[in-house]
Each structure stands twice: as C-alpha cells, then as structure tokens.
Amino acid sequence: MVLIDQYEYLVEQFTKNANGQWVLTEYESVDAVLLLQSIDFQISFSDIYE
C-alpha cells in the first residue's frame, strides 16, 4: 500500500516482510524514487508530482 501526500513531497509505503509484518518506509525528497518490487515498477517523485 502506498499513500501519497498531495501537498508536499511525502510518500508512505507499507510492505510486508518475510514474517508477515508490515514495514513502513517514508520518502520525503524531490529526488526520491518509489520502487514497487512486487510488480517491478519504479517512478520518480518528479513524475508523481508533475
């Protein structure tokens, strides 16, 4: 699951680890790249917020 803030450069990504626990990763940089490994997809924040 990914939550994208519409007002500032902030993305929260929740992924499940090998133990079935949810892990939160936060991205807060205009230079960041969001990677969705489960579907082999990545997108830069500049593209998300364009």
C-alpha positions as a Python dict, from the first residue, in 0.01 Angstrom:
ca = {
    (1, 'M'): (0, 0, 0),
    (2, 'V'): (126, 348, -87),
    (3, 'L'): (-3, 679, 48),
    (4, 'I'): (91, 994, -144),
    (5, 'D'): (53, 1339, 12),
    (6, 'Q'): (-90, 1585, -239),
    (7, 'Y'): (57, 1899, -78),
    (8, 'E'): (421, 1809, -13),
    (9, 'Y'): (685, 1559, -121),
    (10, 'L'): (586, 1275, 109),
    (11, 'V'): (511, 914, 26),
    (12, 'E'): (450, 640, 282),
    (13, 'Q'): (497, 286, 156),
    (14, 'F'): (381, -16, 356),
    (15, 'T'): (519, -358, 260),
    (16, 'K'): (503, -700, 424),
    (17, 'N'): (830, -864, 522),
    (18, 'A'): (907, -1239, 526),
    (19, 'N'): (750, -1269, 874),
    (20, 'G'): (419, -1120, 756),
    (21, 'Q'): (474, -793, 945),
    (22, 'W'): (402, -456, 785),
    (23, 'V'): (707, -232, 738),
    (24, 'L'): (674, 144, 683),
    (25, 'T'): (916, 332, 456),
    (26, 'E'): (880, 709, 420),
    (27, 'Y'): (1017, 914, 133),
    (28, 'E'): (1040, 1293, 165),
    (29, 'S'): (1271, 1413, -109),
    (30, 'V'): (1201, 1560, -450),
    (31, 'D'): (1484, 1337, -580),
    (32, 'A'): (1337, 1014, -438),
    (33, 'V'): (1222, 720, -647),
    (34, 'L'): (931, 500, -545),
    (35, 'L'): (1002, 132, -612),
    (36, 'L'): (725, -129, -617),
    (37, 'Q'): (919, -455, -623),
    (38, 'S'): (614, -681, -637),
    (39, 'I'): (525, -554, -985),
    (40, 'D'): (876, -445, -1097),
    (41, 'F'): (781, -75, -1125),
    (42, 'Q'): (954, 246, -1028),
    (43, 'I'): (864, 613, -1065),
    (44, 'S'): (1043, 933, -967),
    (45, 'F'): (881, 1183, -736),
    (46, 'S'): (914, 1450, -1002),
    (47, 'D'): (687, 1236, -1225),
    (48, 'I'): (441, 1165, -942),
    (49, 'Y'): (403, 1532, -851),
    (50, 'E'): (408, 1672, -1205),
}
